């Protein structure tokens, strides 16, 4: 997840955008919810671990990194 987020950050930053609406940290409790596919699932621990990895990837070498996104 961290490597994917790093690649995403580099590509997004290349467009001049330095922010994202990701990761979605909502806990899926009802599969009928229309945004289930945007979340990491229903396990709060797993959501935290995956979200942490994604944020590390987005930040790269720090927020002064020109390819970092928020």
C-alpha positions in Angstrom: 0.0 0.0 0.0 2.8 2.4 0.8 4.5 1.9 -2.5 1.3 2.3 -4.4 0.6 5.5 -2.5 4.1 6.8 -3.3 3.6 6.1 -7.0 0.2 7.8 -6.8 1.6 10.8 -5.1 4.3 11.3 -7.8 1.8 11.0 -10.6 -0.7 13.4 -8.9 2.0 15.9 -8.0 3.1 16.0 -11.6 -0.3 17.4 -12.5 0.2 20.3 -10.1 -2.2 19.0 -7.5 -0.8 18.3 -4.1 -3.9 17.0 -2.2 -6.2 14.0 -2.3 -9.5 12.9 -0.7 -7.8 9.6 0.2 -7.6 7.5 2.3 -11.2 7.0 3.3 -11.2 5.9 6.9 -14.9 5.0 7.3 -15.6 1.6 8.8 -17.8 -0.4 6.6 -20.7 -1.7 8.7 -23.4 -2.1 6.0 -22.5 -3.6 2.6 -25.4 -1.7 1.1 -23.6 1.6 1.6 -22.7 3.0 -1.8 -19.1 3.9 -0.9 -17.9 0.5 0.4 -15.4 0.1 -2.3 -13.6 3.3 -1.2 -12.8 2.0 2.3 -10.3 -0.5 3.7 -13.1 -2.7 5.1 -14.7 -3.3 8.5 -11.7 -4.1 10.8 -10.6 -0.9 12.6 -7.1 -2.2 13.3 -6.6 -3.1 9.6 -8.0 0.2 8.5 -5.5 2.0 10.7 -2.5 0.0 9.5 -3.4 0.4 5.8 -4.2 4.1 6.2 -0.9 4.7 8.0 1.0 3.0 5.1 -1.0 5.1 2.6 -0.2 8.4 4.4 3.5 7.5 4.6 3.5 6.9 0.9 1.7 10.1 0.1 4.1 12.1 2.2 7.3 10.6 0.7 10.4 12.1 2.3 8.3 14.7 4.1 6.0 17.5 3.3 8.8 19.6 1.8 9.2 16.8 -0.8 7.9 18.3 -4.1 6.1 15.0 -4.9 4.3 14.9 -1.5 0.6 15.2 -1.4 -1.8 15.7 1.5 
